[in-house]
Amino acid sequence: MQAQIQALLAVQGGAGEAVTGPNAGSQMEVAKPAIFNGEAGKVGGFITACRLYLRMKMRGNTVEEQVQWVLSYVQGGSADVWKENVMEEIEVGEVEYESAEEFLTGLKKEFGGGEEELMKAAELRKLEQGGKTMEEFVQEFKQATRGSGYEGRPLVEEFKQGS
């Protein structure tokens, strides 16, 4: 048992030294986002993956480095032209982001727009409990609700129809 504890401690960073504090995230493995090609239905997941990675791995980096890292995962389709325009605006000083979050908000506006909200609303309207447990259905409903534009009474009505 003692040998196993020592082995675990060694993997964590040395005998008795647990990795804690602001640099704990740099020791953890975090999945990088999938390449984003401009598809409206994928912008939300891309942004979430980028936020997580930036928070866990790039907290100490400059905003410019964070933005460039995100841009490195924007490739193909309509995203290529947008990326080239953004890079040019940054290089000539036309735009300067105060935070990576500000940049990600702009990315979402550019590619998410109303189309993503319409897709989420349609997904929410098609949702049915079927053979799922109530807990599974509630979690799926919550996920579909985010970004759908539904709230208040209309949201309650959609929940009633699906369950």
HELIX and SHEET records of a PDB file:
HELIX    1   1 GLN A    2  GLN A   12  1                                  11    
HELIX    2   2 ALA A   24  GLN A   27  1                                   4    
HELIX    3   3 ALA A   40  LYS A   42  5                                   3    
HELIX    4   4 VAL A   43  LYS A   57  1                                  15    
HELIX    5   5 VAL A   63  LEU A   71  1                                   9    
HELIX    6   6 GLY A   77  GLU A   91  1                                  15    
HELIX    7   7 ALA A  100  PHE A  111  1                                  12    
HELIX    8   8 GLY A  113  LYS A  126  1                                  14    
HELIX    9   9 MET A  134  THR A  145  1                                  12    
HELIX   10  10 GLY A  152  GLY A  162  1                                  11    
END                                                                             
